[in-house]
Every structure is written in C-alpha cells, then in structure tokens.
Amino acid sequence: MNKGELVDSVAAKANITKKQADEVISAFLEIVTEAVANGEKVIPILYEDAPN
C-alpha cells in the first residue's frame, strides 16, 4: 500500500476528505520521523492488546 492508497482508505473509513486524511497522515509521518531522528523508540501498535 502506498501513501495515496492509505489516504484513500483513511478518508473512506473516517468519512473525511482525502485532503484531510493526507494532512493527518503527513503529520503522523513527520512526528514519527522526528522521533526516530531523535533516537526515540517507535513501536507500531497494530492491535489494541499489543504489548507495550
């Protein structure tokens, strides 16, 4: 899945515009990129009951 496909899926699931979905995804990616650049550990949570 590329970013465009992700934007489409998020927009559809959240009932928001593709522009809004793109803004949210871009902000999320910026936050994660900055955290990694600062040496922080980033753990993707794929399931609600995933261990911390």
C-alpha positions, -999 to 999 in steps of 0.1 A, spaced: 0 0 0 14 34 -10 6 67 6 -21 76 -19 -39 43 -12 -36 49 25 -50 84 21 -80 69 2 -86 42 28 -84 66 58 -107 91 41 -132 64 34 -131 48 69 -131 82 88 -156 98 65 -133 128 59 -119 143 27 -88 130 10 -72 163 18 -79 160 55 -67 124 55 -35 134 37 -29 162 63 -33 138 92 -11 111 76 16 136 67 16 150 103 18 114 117 47 106 94 65 138 104 61 131 141 74 95 137 103 107 115 113 133 141 111 108 169 133 83 151 158 111 142 160 120 179 168 84 188 134 76 203 120 42 200 88 40 179 67 9 183 39 4 159 7 -6 176 -12 -28 152 -36 -44 177 -53 -29 207 -39 -56 230 -4 -54 217 23 -54 245 40 -20 253 
